[in-house]
């Protein structure tokens, strides 16, 4: 699971549910394409990140590129800012329990119009606002428990909690919608039964064109989330690699959190999307990692085991797709792995290999498919 940079949670409750709403749902099929050499249909950009004691990165949990600045959630420990060339600028806030401090960064949001950057601190169940212009602390608000969150285009916030949010009659829902002042507006996505499920393959939300999408790792459905409803938009088809049926999950996985990884079923998946392409990273048959891309217009697609993808592309040390930037998908390259295997077929990357050390920060890699 290390290959795909899976986040292994402590044992906790997770849940399978029935679709809350029916709608126009499109099947997206990622096909094996042995005749397609992906290196002929993909382009790259690389950003080596400066390494120093002030900005040492253990693992990149989230990354956002905004106005030529790169904001990096460093494994939940701190929020670092680099310029577009990879030069370190500053750290936002500090780890701790005091005003303006955080324990575990679950996510962060940048509001350019209001000039605010907000850190969602899952470790202390609170959100912390800073000025975008100088990163000074504005205020801290205590909130409820959550695992992940996403800011909607109307200013409201969607919160995800694996154990569910309860109503007065004890019904539970995966998603809570609040306004910016954290007043509850609506609960979405009812939970039918509980499971022990410890694996995630990345963020539970992604955004595209100001729309928010929910991406739960153990089901093949992608949902659009608004302040009033949740609607299925994509059904994932991975050919011979199958998601576990709901009946199996209810019968087996609720008794043993690791049951899914001991089968041939898909144990976790994560989708990211640009205007023209969809990417997927997933694990099947245990910790075997795969990556795929789909052209949304032509529906041409490809998927590879991660070792085969690395062999064809030369992207040694690559991991999960973390986010998007324009037409590009963002991933990272591990400097230690890259340095030990420095004979890359990509000239620009080979040049970078000659200058980095094994202890250096990861390299930001921007991938642009052209299937």
C-alpha atoms as one frame of an Amber mdcrd trajectory, in Angstrom:
protein
   0.000   0.000   0.000   3.025   2.242   0.405   3.337   2.411  -3.379   0.063
   4.241  -3.702   0.619   6.272  -0.549  -2.547   4.836   1.002  -3.563   6.321
   4.311  -4.208   3.560   6.803  -6.570   4.779   9.458  -7.002   3.382  12.958
  -9.920   0.977  13.224 -13.062   2.942  12.829 -16.583   2.576  11.596 -17.245
   2.991   7.945 -20.428   2.327   6.117 -21.982   1.122   2.921 -25.206   2.752
   1.793 -27.735   2.642  -0.955 -27.804   5.421  -3.522 -29.693   8.312  -1.978
 -30.924   9.641  -5.291 -31.364   8.376  -8.791 -30.291  10.524 -11.677 -28.370
  10.603 -14.911 -25.387   8.446 -14.084 -22.691   7.747 -16.656 -20.533   4.634
 -16.663 -16.841   5.474 -17.010 -14.805   2.497 -18.203 -11.058   2.271 -17.741
  -9.870  -0.436 -20.126  -6.591  -2.284 -20.267  -4.830  -1.269 -23.464  -1.701
  -3.361 -23.905  -0.996  -1.949 -27.366  -1.004   1.642 -26.132   2.360   2.984
 -25.001   1.234   5.647 -22.564   4.530   7.505 -22.919   3.477   8.481 -26.453
   0.277  10.098 -25.153   1.398  11.981 -22.097   3.438  15.094 -21.313   4.997
  16.318 -18.088   6.217  19.277 -16.092   8.421  18.967 -13.022   8.882  21.254
 -10.015  11.677  20.234  -7.599  10.805  21.585  -4.154  13.459  23.332  -2.096
  14.680  21.296   0.861  15.699  22.831   4.195  15.067  22.367   7.904  12.215
  24.890   7.641  10.353  23.028   4.905  11.216  19.344   5.137   8.322  17.286
   3.752   7.539  13.803   5.037   4.575  13.147   2.738   2.359  15.375   0.598
  -1.245  14.808   1.634  -2.740  17.644  -0.427  -1.408  20.220  -2.857  -3.052
  23.243  -4.468  -1.470  25.578  -7.020  -3.004  29.064  -6.906  -1.629  32.345
  -8.306   1.842  30.878  -8.873   2.068  29.641  -5.301   2.113  25.983  -4.263
   0.320  25.181  -0.991   1.236  21.807   0.515  -0.361  19.917   3.391   2.693
  18.146   4.786   1.179  14.896   6.081  -1.210  16.862   8.292   1.684  18.343
  10.274   1.948  21.808   8.720   0.931  23.895   5.721   3.872  24.996   3.566
   3.983  27.575   0.773   6.381  27.454  -2.194   6.550  29.608  -5.306   5.898
  28.059  -8.718   9.611  27.318  -9.178   9.667  25.309  -5.946  11.397  27.880
  -3.738  10.170  27.831  -0.140   8.256  30.935   0.991   6.811  30.264   4.439
   4.820  28.029   6.756   1.252  28.979   7.659   0.533  28.689  11.373   2.193
  26.193  13.691   1.473  22.824  15.209   0.114  23.037  18.733  -2.958  23.687
  20.853  -2.901  27.470  21.063  -4.632  30.206  19.034  -3.843  29.855  15.346
  -2.274  26.432  15.918  -3.408  23.029  14.662  -2.872  19.355  15.479  -3.795
  17.511  12.278  -4.607  19.259   8.998  -7.398  17.314   7.292  -7.882  19.817
   4.469  -7.537  23.496   3.647  -9.407  26.022   1.537  -8.332  29.236  -0.172
 -10.916  31.979  -0.744  -9.267  34.515  -3.046 -12.275  36.854  -3.026 -12.270
  37.198   0.765  -8.495  36.916   1.068  -8.741  34.043   3.550  -7.080  30.653
   3.819  -8.828  28.197   6.146  -7.286  25.113   7.725  -9.648  22.315   8.780
  -7.998  20.773  11.844  -9.292  17.236  12.302  -7.041  16.677  15.293  -8.810
  19.277  17.423 -12.123  19.524  15.529 -11.854  23.176  14.579 -11.278  25.488
  11.627  -8.674  28.232  11.603  -8.725  31.315   9.366  -5.616  33.191   8.219
  -5.120  36.250   6.021  -4.067  35.212   2.537  -1.855  38.270   2.073   0.434
  37.683   5.063  -0.836  34.429   6.650  -1.641  36.086   9.983  -4.151  34.323
  12.227  -7.682  35.767  12.119  -9.848  33.453  14.213 -10.402  29.873  15.350
 -13.793  28.137  15.567 -14.526  24.912  17.423 -16.591  22.430  15.415 -17.839
  18.823  15.404 -15.812  15.762  14.445 -15.053  15.184  10.785 -12.701  13.258
   8.494 -12.753  15.479   5.405 -14.541  18.535   4.057 -15.143  20.572   0.915
 -16.167  24.206   0.424 -19.090  24.580  -1.981 -19.394  27.349  -4.558 -22.199
  29.036  -2.591 -19.989  29.423   0.482 -21.464  26.490   2.376 -19.316  23.560
   3.512 -19.792  19.795   3.060 -18.390  17.711   5.943 -17.717  13.977   5.828
 -17.540  11.823   8.957 -17.021   8.092   8.744 -19.226   7.359  11.754 -22.024
   9.542  10.452 -23.900  12.585  11.738 -26.965  11.770  13.823 -30.447  13.210
  13.665 -32.716  13.487  16.701 -34.210  10.078  15.857 -30.714   8.509  15.727
 -30.568   8.145  11.940 -27.059   8.750  10.639 -25.737  10.417   7.497 -22.295
  10.551   5.913 -22.501  14.227   4.929 -23.365  17.348   6.912 -23.897  20.674
   5.135 -23.263  23.851   7.114 -23.007  27.516   6.271 -19.759  29.420   6.804
 -20.812  30.122  10.406 -21.091  26.333  10.911 -24.879  26.296  11.302 -26.238
  22.936  10.159 -28.350  23.186   7.002 -28.889  19.605   5.888 -27.759  15.993
   6.322 -27.139  13.896   3.206 -26.348  10.293   2.241 -28.031   8.033   4.844
 -25.996   5.195   6.370 -27.641   1.780   6.212 -25.143  -0.374   8.120 -21.714
  -0.158   9.718 -18.452  -1.664   8.567 -14.930  -1.781   9.868 -13.057  -0.307
   6.902  -9.552   1.089   7.431  -8.321   2.083   3.983  -8.445   5.326   2.035
  -6.734   6.153  -1.260  -6.774   9.941  -0.930  -9.188  12.800  -0.313 -12.887
  11.989  -0.101 -13.816  15.085  -2.126 -12.600  16.754  -5.284 -13.750  19.864
  -7.130 -14.103  20.772 -10.794 -15.510  24.025 -12.188 -16.724  25.038  -8.718
 -18.640  21.781  -8.272 -17.963  19.402  -5.384 -17.793  15.626  -5.815 -17.808
  12.885  -3.176 -15.457   9.959  -3.779 -15.759   7.177  -1.181 -12.928   4.646
  -1.598 -14.873   1.397  -1.333 -17.778   2.024  -3.739 -17.871   2.538  -7.541
 -20.088   5.640  -7.506 -19.016   9.294  -7.692 -21.557  11.816  -6.370 -22.041
  15.526  -6.910 -22.725  17.326  -3.629 -24.694  20.551  -3.288 -26.127  22.260
  -0.231 -29.471  20.542  -0.792 -28.809  17.139  -2.359 -26.349  14.465  -3.386
 -26.617  12.972  -6.879 -24.727  10.085  -8.528 -22.871  11.166 -11.671 -20.375
   8.386 -12.473 -20.373   4.605 -12.188 -16.807   3.227 -12.315 -16.099   0.148
 -14.457 -12.650  -1.432 -14.147 -13.244  -4.548 -16.203 -12.068  -7.707 -14.460
 -11.280  -5.757 -11.307 -14.505  -5.624  -9.312 -15.777  -3.797  -6.264 -17.083
  -5.987  -3.461 -20.872  -6.459  -3.589 -22.818  -4.775  -0.827 -23.914  -8.165
   0.486 -20.292  -9.275   0.852 -19.291  -6.056   2.594 -22.127  -6.371   5.075
 -21.413 -10.045   5.745 -17.599 -10.092   5.863 -15.957  -6.680   6.125 -17.943
  -5.596   9.157 -16.392  -8.495  11.093 -12.811  -7.987   9.942 -11.507  -4.631
   8.767  -8.753  -6.277   6.691 -11.040  -8.770   4.973 -11.247  -6.781   1.743
  -7.479  -6.721   1.165  -7.312 -10.496   1.369  -9.619 -10.897  -1.619  -9.478
 -10.112  -5.333 -11.848  -7.184  -4.838 -10.852  -3.527  -5.192  -9.862  -2.340
  -1.723  -9.738   1.422  -2.429 -10.047   3.847  -5.337  -9.654   7.571  -5.901
 -10.843   9.715  -8.810  -9.593  13.101 -10.004 -11.020  15.063 -12.950 -10.124
  17.865 -15.365 -12.318  19.321 -18.108 -11.159  16.675 -20.592  -9.890  13.714
 -18.561 -10.585  11.545 -15.539  -7.828   9.742 -13.653  -8.144   6.807 -11.286
  -5.777   5.244  -8.799  -6.817   2.065  -7.048  -5.684  -1.130  -5.334  -6.964
  -4.590  -6.177  -6.018  -8.057  -4.985  -4.537  -6.598  -1.829  -1.875  -3.922
  -2.220  -1.458  -4.172  -5.993  -1.695  -0.604  -7.282  -3.105   0.544 -10.626
  -3.466   3.852 -12.441  -5.671   4.844 -15.386  -6.838   7.754 -17.534 -10.024
   8.346 -19.537 -10.692  10.889 -22.288 -14.162  12.207 -21.444 -14.963  13.200
 -25.032 -13.723  10.181 -27.007 -14.029   7.689 -24.108 -10.627   6.265 -25.035
  -8.953   5.005 -21.889  -6.041   3.076 -20.488  -5.041   1.524 -17.196  -1.853
  -0.095 -16.008  -0.401  -1.682 -12.950   1.681   0.999 -11.277   4.985  -0.834
 -11.969   4.087  -1.074 -15.674   3.094   2.599 -15.768   6.441   3.532 -14.234
   8.299   1.270 -16.678   6.617   2.856 -19.693   6.795   6.475 -18.553  10.043
   6.571 -16.622   8.276   8.318 -13.715  10.225   6.440 -11.066   8.970   7.041
  -7.547   5.536   8.232  -8.618   2.549   7.933  -6.310  -1.154   8.685  -6.201
  -2.739  11.518  -8.210  -3.297  14.170  -5.533  -5.088  16.993  -7.325  -5.411
  18.842 -10.622  -4.080  22.121 -11.983  -5.730  23.308 -15.188  -5.351  20.459
 -17.693  -2.762  18.680 -15.559  -2.996  15.981 -12.926  -0.694  16.509  -9.943
   1.376  13.720  -8.454   4.747  13.556  -6.720   8.029  11.734  -7.292   9.956
  10.369  -4.329  13.483  11.805  -4.503  15.078   8.846  -2.753  13.604   6.305
  -5.177  14.295   8.564  -8.141  17.940   9.091  -7.186  18.549   5.366  -6.820
  17.029   4.785 -10.268  18.293   7.875 -12.046  18.479   6.546 -15.614  15.156
   8.112 -16.628  14.035   8.127 -20.253  12.682  11.678 -19.733  15.529  14.163
 -20.419  14.225  16.844 -18.044  13.786  14.336 -15.240  17.203  12.816 -15.880
  18.711  16.273 -15.480  16.885  16.737 -12.171  18.168  13.358 -10.961  21.724
  14.579 -11.356  21.203  17.485  -8.960  18.998  16.058  -6.195  19.890  14.052
  -3.094  18.013  11.071  -1.711  16.992  13.135   1.341  15.462  15.948  -0.719
  11.804  16.889  -0.771   9.498  15.224  -3.310   9.297  16.569  -6.844   5.943
  17.906  -8.003   5.014  16.187 -11.273   2.301  17.583 -13.558   0.871  14.989
 -15.954  -1.136  15.902 -19.050  -2.713  13.000 -20.996  -3.475  13.260 -24.716
  -5.318  10.047 -25.559
